[in-house]
Amino acid sequence: LSERKYRQLVEQIPAVVYMAKADENSSTEFASNYIEAVTGLNGEELTTHPDLWIQRIHTEDRERVQEATQETFQNGVEFHEEYRFQAKDGT
């Protein structure tokens, strides 16, 4: 698919689609519009503030997720973690 068609598809499905950089914070490069319905955060907020995603992870889960992110970043291990995330409204 062309990038335009892929973007149209991604923006129409009721699911969060995102891409993150392979860096220490797993910084968000792209987030589909549906992210706002789920978290209250929009894609622009997430891409302009690289550590915003990690800051919103529940404090009891954050260290574990950061360790898994580092393992992925350093060793190419698949990232597969479940964790709690605080939406913009605090829920």
Secondary structure as the mmCIF struct_conf table of DSSP 4:
data_model
#
loop_
_struct_conf.conf_type_id
_struct_conf.id
_struct_conf.beg_label_comp_id
_struct_conf.beg_label_asym_id
_struct_conf.beg_label_seq_id
_struct_conf.end_label_comp_id
_struct_conf.end_label_asym_id
_struct_conf.end_label_seq_id
HELX_RH_AL_P HELX_RH_AL_P1 GLU A 3 GLN A 12
BEND BEND1 ILE A 13 ALA A 15
STRN STRN1 TYR A 18 ALA A 20
BEND BEND2 ALA A 22 ASP A 23
TURN_TY1_P TURN_TY1_P1 GLU A 24 ASN A 25
STRN STRN2 THR A 28 ALA A 31
TURN_TY1_P TURN_TY1_P2 ASN A 33 ASN A 33
HELX_RH_AL_P HELX_RH_AL_P2 TYR A 34 THR A 39
BEND BEND3 GLY A 40 GLY A 40
HELX_RH_AL_P HELX_RH_AL_P3 GLY A 43 THR A 48
BEND BEND4 HIS A 49 HIS A 49
TURN_TY1_P TURN_TY1_P3 PRO A 50 ASP A 51
HELX_RH_AL_P HELX_RH_AL_P4 LEU A 52 ARG A 56
STRN STRN3 ILE A 57 ILE A 57
HELX_RH_AL_P HELX_RH_AL_P5 THR A 59 ASN A 75
HELX_LH_PP_P HELX_LH_PP_P1 VAL A 77 PHE A 79
STRN STRN4 PHE A 85 PHE A 85
TURN_TY1_P TURN_TY1_P4 LYS A 88 ASP A 89
#
